[in-house]
């Protein structure tokens, strides 16, 4: 967060809605009414994260496996 001069909470609070509004304004995400984040294609969101240098990853953990 040093790169942006922000505390982590400010970043986490502001980043997600700004990206969502960008994708909606550009017509990448479309729809009407109340929609949950899970109803949209995540790939454009992740592409914005890549573009802006924000690390993201997924980890698959099978039920019962410990994660350290």
matplotlib code that plots the C-alpha trace (Angstrom):
import matplotlib.pyplot as plt

x = [0.0, 3.0, 3.0, -0.4, 0.1, -2.9, -3.6, -4.8, -8.3, -8.7, -7.4, -9.7, -12.7, -12.1, -10.5, -13.4, -16.2, -14.0, -13.1, -16.8, -17.9, -15.2, -16.4, -20.0, -19.3, -17.4, -20.2, -17.9, -20.3, -24.0, -27.3, -30.1, -31.5, -29.6, -26.9, -24.3, -20.6, -20.6, -23.1, -20.5, -17.6, -14.5, -12.0, -12.4, -12.0, -8.8, -7.5, -7.9, -6.0, -3.2, -3.2, -2.9, -0.2, -2.3, -1.3, -4.0, -4.0, -6.2, -5.4, -7.4, -7.7, -9.4, -11.8, -9.8, -6.5, -4.6, -3.3, -0.2]
y = [0.0, 2.3, 2.6, 4.4, 6.1, 4.3, 2.2, -1.3, -0.7, 2.4, 0.3, -2.6, -0.4, 1.8, -0.5, -3.0, -0.5, 1.6, -1.4, -2.5, 1.0, 1.0, -2.3, -1.3, 2.1, 0.4, -2.1, -5.0, -6.0, -5.6, -6.2, -4.5, -4.7, -5.9, -8.4, -10.0, -9.8, -13.6, -13.1, -11.3, -12.8, -12.5, -12.4, -8.7, -7.8, -9.9, -8.3, -4.9, -6.2, -7.4, -4.0, -2.1, -4.4, -6.0, -9.5, -12.1, -15.9, -18.9, -22.0, -25.2, -26.9, -30.3, -30.9, -32.0, -30.7, -28.3, -25.0, -23.5]
z = [0.0, 0.3, -3.5, -3.3, 0.0, 1.5, 4.6, 3.7, 4.9, 2.6, -0.3, 0.4, 0.8, -2.2, -4.8, -5.3, -6.0, -8.2, -10.4, -10.4, -11.6, -14.2, -15.6, -15.5, -17.2, -20.0, -20.5, -19.7, -16.9, -17.7, -16.0, -14.2, -10.7, -7.7, -8.6, -6.4, -7.3, -7.9, -10.8, -12.9, -14.9, -12.7, -15.6, -16.5, -12.8, -12.5, -15.7, -14.1, -11.0, -13.3, -15.2, -11.9, -10.5, -7.8, -6.9, -6.8, -6.7, -5.9, -3.9, -4.1, -0.7, -0.5, 2.4, 5.5, 4.3, 6.5, 5.1, 6.5]

ax = plt.figure().add_subplot(projection="3d")
ax.plot(x, y, z, "-o")
ax.set_aspect("equal")
plt.show()
